[in-house]
């Protein structure tokens, strides 16, 4: 799936197990054929040849490759990710030894397999690249191998070599975010903006961090996205992102208008209408939501993107908002059947995504047979993708994801022995990962097992160690607080969740209950 990739080191590629709608970041520029460049910041309409911020090494002797790479970075900076991917591929074709072009083509790619293939090509060519470029490539290899701490260290070294580069600092910030060091990440983003206060990519990266990471600061996110709009008023994505923060602030009508404006600026792009579909879902306009998702899918099909079926996953969530999980599961199964064997780029990612959704929906509603079938299919699809990618560490991460799904189902069934065994298996599976957050999924299903057993103290002991950006985790913490009489803590979380307004299966499942609990207390 073509996501809002965090180019120059995103925290949300196909490698990451995030559940959010999307994420966004930036790319860069350069100047002479020798490979060590610096350029001025400027923003121009997409129809003009852009001056692009780089200030990082870019080793190519081909002026054509350089020009394509810079255009790709600008497209990525302003959120035109499909365009960026095609241009990075053109840069690599113009100079087959241009390692960084392959790396960035992978980061903006349409599937896990495309990422892995381009990463391998970048690694094969890294000996001819600069030290900074080698660090970038090796950092992504570390991430693919489950070594997030290695990625952080290499990103730090890039800032030492290129202290005046905002992109280096953004890359470091994203690596820090991946290991949960949010305060340090925000300090790195401040360094980036100090060096380039008018760089749209820096404001988008900072806005996304304040919007999506705990502790969140919607006012700061809005400030950065408003600046992005002022810097690139003719581009769609800044308005799209402003719609995101307006959603987070509970300003759904304003968000609706932001997405409508984004759609007007990019009439062939499906994403703004998909975003408006989320708003319509939250407003209870279910027919309008389905119409927006369907139109978004048609637009993506028309431009040759593989994003349409992933938008179809969101369309299935409308049934969850309506309180009909069986209909949502049926729609997800139909998506799998429609694209099975199609040869679409990202077919395996779609199947794994849809099956994972089916498993967690069925698990929540206690449909054990459906959940077990989906998890078995999920395991088989993940194994097949791992074999195709050919990276043993990636295969191990896929196996850990399956253990997590089985742990969630065992927790829902109240099977303490199975939960304990799966927790031990999960721990063993991730033990080699250099990532301080590696045990968060295990704490999530162990916490839910304690919750299911009526042990709120035990649940809190685990859930507080799970991912605090996960809506399901925070919802169950709030329910437990309410059950033990800590109404202040419960309502603080319920109040936060009531205006979360970002679509996903967990939120679609719990949103109505959250709103009811908030309204009960005024």
N, C-alpha and C positions, 0 to 999 in steps of 0.2 A: 504494500500500500504506500502511495506517495503521501508522506506525512509532512507536517511542518517541521522539517529537519533543522536541527541545531548545527548548522555547518560551522566548522572549526570548533569543534568538538561538542556535538549535541549530547544532551542527556536523554534523548528519547528516540533512538533508532529502533529497528526491529530487534536489537539486542536487549533492550530494556523491557521490563515487564510492567510498564505503566498502564493504568486503566483510564487515564484522562482522555478528553476528546482529541487534543492535539497539543503541539508545542511549537515554538518558533525561534529562529536565530538568524545568523548572518554569515557573510562571506567576505571577499576583499580585493585589492588591486596591486599593481606593480609597474616597473618602467623600463629597464634596459635588458638586452638579450643575455647579459651575463648572469642574471639570476638573483641579484640582491637589489631590491627595489624599494622605493618610497614614493608615495603620491599624495596629492592634496585631496581633501574631502570636498565633494560637491554632489548635489542632487539635481538630476535632470529628468524630464519626461522619458518614458520608456522608448519613445520613438527616436530619441537622440542617442548618439554614442556617449555613454556615461563616463565621467571621471569617477574612479572607484577607489575607495580607501583600501590599501593593502598593508604596506609597511611590514611585510613578511617576505622571506625569500621565495622566489618562484623560478625554478631552474628549467628554462627551456631556451633553445636557440632559435625557435620558430616564432616570428612576429605574428603569423596567423594564429598559432596556438595561444600566444599571449593575449591577442585581441579576443578570441573566443572565451578564454578563461575569465577575462575581466568582465565581459558581458554576462557570463554565467554568474559571477559573483554579485553583480548588480541585480540581476533577476532574483537571485536568492535573497539578497538583502531586503527586497521589497515584497517578498512572499510569492514570487512566481516560480514555484519549485519544479514544475514539469518543464518549463522553459529552461531553467537552470540546468537540469539534468541533461537535456539534449545538447546544450552548449558545452557543458563539461565533456561530454562524449565527443563533440566536434574538436575540442581542444586536444584530447587524447589522440584522435585520428590524425590531426595535423602534425603532432609530434608524438610518435609511438613510445618515446622514452620519457615522456613528461609524467613522472610518478605522481605528483600532486593532483594532476587532472583526473587520473584514475581514482585516487582516494576520494575526491569530492564527487565524482560521478557515482561512486558507491554510496556515499552518505546521502545523496539525493535520489537514490535508486527506488525502484518500484517493488522490491522484494528483498527478503533476507538473502536469497541466493544471489541476487545482483550485487548486494553489498559485499558478500563473501568473495565473489569472483573479482570484483574491482579491487578489493583489499589485497588479494593475492597478486594481482597485476602491479599494484603500487609497490608491494614488498619486493617483487622481482626487479624493479627498476630503481629502488631507493639508493643503491650505491652511487648512482650518478647525481643524486640530489644533495642539497645543502644539509647541514647538521639540523637546522630547524625543521626542514621538511621530513627528515628521517625521524625526528622525535614525534612529529604529528602522526606519521604512519605507524610507528611503533606503539604510540599511545593507543591508537585504535585497535591494533592487534592485541594489546593488553586487555582492552575492554572486551574484545571478542572472546578472550581466553578466561574471562572472569576475574581479571586482575585490575580492579578499579583503582586501587592504590597506586599501581604502576602507571596508570593513565594520569593520575593527579601529579605524580612526580615529574613525568615527562612534560606535562602542560606547564608546570612551574619552571622547568628548565627553558621552555620556549620564551617565557616572559623575561628570564634573565638574559637571553640572547637578543631579545627584541623588546626592550623595555618601553619604547615609544609606540609600540603597535597596539591599538585598541583590540584588534582581533586576537592577539596573543592573550590579553587579559580576559576577553570574553571566553576563549577556549579554556582558560584556567578556571574561570567561574563555573562553567558548565561541568567540568570534571569534579570540582568541589561539591557542586549540587548533587551529583550522582552518588556521592558517599555521605550525604546528609550534613555537610559543613556549610550551612546556609549563611551564617553571619560572615564567614570568610569569603563565600561566593559573592556576597553583596559588596564587600570591600573591593574585590577584584573588579566587579562591574563599575564601581565608582572610579577606579583607576582607568578603566577603558574610556569612560565618559570625560574624565579630566583631560585625556589626550585628544579626544575628538568629540566635543560637545554637540556638534551638528551631524554626527554619524547616525543615520536612521537605524542601522543594525544594532548599535549600542542601546538605543532607547527601546527597541523591541525586545532585546535580550533582558534588559532590566525590568521592563514592564511585565514580561512573562514570569520572571522570578518572583516579583512581589505579588502577582496574581495567583500563582500556583503553589508556592512553597510556604510552609509554616515557619515563622509567623507571617501571615499575609498582611499586606497593606494596600488596600484597594485604592486609596487616595494617591499613593505614589505610583501605582500601576497606571491609573488614569492619566496622571501628569505625563508619564513617559509615552503613552499611546497618543495623547493629544499632541505631543511634540512630534511624534512620527507622522501624524496626519499633516501637521504644518510643513514638515520637511518634504513629504511626498503626497501632495493633495490630489494628484491624478492617479494614484495607485489604489487598488482595492483593499489590500491586506491591512493597512493601518486602520481603516474604518471597521474592518472585520474584528480587529483586536480591540478597538474601542468598544465595540458591541459586547465583547467578552467581559470587559470590566464593568460595563453597565449592567450586564446580567448578574455579575457577582455582587453588585450593589443593590440588587433587587429592582432595578430600573428596566423592567422588561419591555415596556413600550419604546423607550429610547433605544434599547438594543435592537428591537425590531426595525426601527428606522435606520440604525447604523448598517445593519445587514442589507437592507433594501438599497441603501446608497452604494454599498460595496458591490452589490449585484449589478447596479446601473453602470458602474465603472468597469466591470468585467462581465459583460453579458454572455460570454461563452463559457464562463467558469461556474462549476456547480457548487463550490464550497460556500459562498455567501447564502445561497438558498438552503443548503443543508443546515447552516447555522440558524437561519430563520425558522427552519423546521423545529429545532430545539426549543426556541422561544414559544412557538405555537403549541408544542407539547406541554410546556410548563403553564401556559395560559389556558389549557384545556381545549384548545382549538384543534381537535384531533384530525378532522378531515383536512383542514388547512395544512397541518403538519405533514400528513402523508403526501399531500399534493406537492409541498416544497421538496420533500425528499425524492419523490418520483421525478420531478423536473430536474433536480440536481443530478440524478443518476443519468437521465437522458443527455444532459449537457456534457457530462464526463465521457459517456459513450461516444458522443458525436466528435469529440476532440481526440479520441484515441487513448484516453487515460484509463488505467485499470482501477480507478477509485470508486466507480459506480457501485459494485457489490458491497464495498465497505460502508458506503452510505446506506445501502440496504439493511445493514446490521442496525444502524440507528433507526431506520424506519420500523424495524421489528420492535424497538423499545416503546413505540406508541402504544402497543397493546399492553405493555407493562404499566404504563401510566394509566391506562384504562382499567387496570386490574384483571387482565386476562392473560396469565402466563402461558397457558396452553397455546393460545394464538401466536404469542411471540415465539415460542419454541417451534411451532409449525412453520412460521415464516423463515426462521433461521435454517431449518432443515431444507426448505425449498430453495434457499440461496445456495446451500451446499450442493444440492442435486443439480441446480441449473449450471453451475460452473465446474462440476466434476468432470475431469478429462478435457476441459476446454483448451488447455495449453496457455491460458492467460498468465501473463507475468504476475507472480504473487498468488497463484492459485493455492499453493500450500498454506501461505499466510492467511488467506481468507478462510480456508477450511478449519485451520487451527483456531482462529479467532472465533468463528461461529460455534464450533464445538465447545470451546471454553465457556462461551456465553450460555449455551444450552445447559452445560453442567452446573454452572453456578445458579442459574435460575431454578432448575429442577431441584438442586440441593436446598435452596432457601425454602421452597414450597413443599419439601418433603416427598417429592416424587422420586423415590430411590431407584426404581427400575430405569427411568429415563436418564437419571444422573449417571448411573453405572454404565449404561450403554454409551452415553456421550463421552465419559472419561476413557472408556476402552478405545473408542474411535479416536479421541484426542491423542491418546498414547501412541496409537498406530501411526497417525498422521505426523506427529512430532518425530517419531523414530524415522519415518521415511524422509522427512525434511533434513534431519541430522545426517542421514546417510548421503543425501544429495550434497549437502554443504561440505561434509568431510572434515569437520573440525571436532576433535574429541571433547574439547572443553564446552563447545556449544551443545554437543550431544548430552553432556552431563547436566547442563543448565536446563535442557528440555526435559530430562528425566526428573529433575527437581520440581519443575512446574507440574508434572503429572502427579508426583507425590503430594504436592500442595493440594491439588484438586481432590485427591483421595482423602487427604487429611480433613478437608472441609466437609466432605460427605460423612466421614466417620464421626466428626464432631456433631453434625446435625442429627445423626442417628443415636447419639449418646453412647457410642461404643468406646469407652475409656481405654480398653486394652489396645484396640486398633489405633487410636490416636497416639498412644505412647509409642507403639511400634513404628508408626509412620513418622513421628517426630525424630526418633532415633535414625531412621533411614534418611530423612531429609538432612539432618545434621551431618551425617557421613557424606552425603552427596555434595554438600556445599563447602565442606571443611577446607578444601584446597583454595577456595576463593579468597583473594585479598580484598575483601569488601566488608567494612564494618556493619553494613546493613543486611548481611547475608542471612541472618536468622529471623528477620522480620516476618516472613510468611509463616514460619513455624510457630512463632508466638501468636500469630493471628488465629490459626486453627486450634491451637491449644487453648487460647483464651475463649474462643467460641464454644469449645467443648465444656469448659468450666461454666460458662453462661448457660449452656443447655442443661447442665446438671443443677442449676440453681445456685451456684457458688459465685456470687458477684465479686467477692474479694479475690478469689482465684482468677476470675476472668480479668479483673483490672490489673493484677500482677503481670499477666501476659500481654494484654492489649496495649498497655502503656509502652511496651517494648516493640510493638508492631508499627507499621507505617502510619503515621499520624495524618498523612494526606489521603488515606483510604477512607472513603465515606462509610463503608460497612463497619470498619473498626471504630470510628468515632460514634456512629449511631449506637452500637452495642455498649460502648462505654457510657453514653448518656442514659440508655435504658437502665443499666445497672445502677448508676447514680440515683436515678429516680426510685428504683426499687428499694434502695437502702436509706432513702429519705434525704439524700443530699440534693435537694431541689435546685439550689443555686448552681452547682456544677452541671447538673442535667440540663437546666434551661440555658446555660451559657453555650453548651454544645448544640442543643436543639435550635437555638436562635441562629447560630452560625450556619447550620445545615439548612435551615428554612430558606435562606437566600443564596445557597450555594449555586444552584441553577446551571450546573454543567452536566451534560447528559452522559449516562453510563448505566449499565444494568443495575448496579447496586443502588444508585440514586433513584432510578426509575422504580425500583422495588420499595424503597423506604420513604420516598418523598411525601406521600399522602399521610402516613402516620406521623412524620415529623411536623407537618403543617397542623395536623389535628392537635398534637401535644402542645405546640406553641400557642394555638388559639385558645386552648383550655385555660392557659395561665394569663391570657390577656396580652 
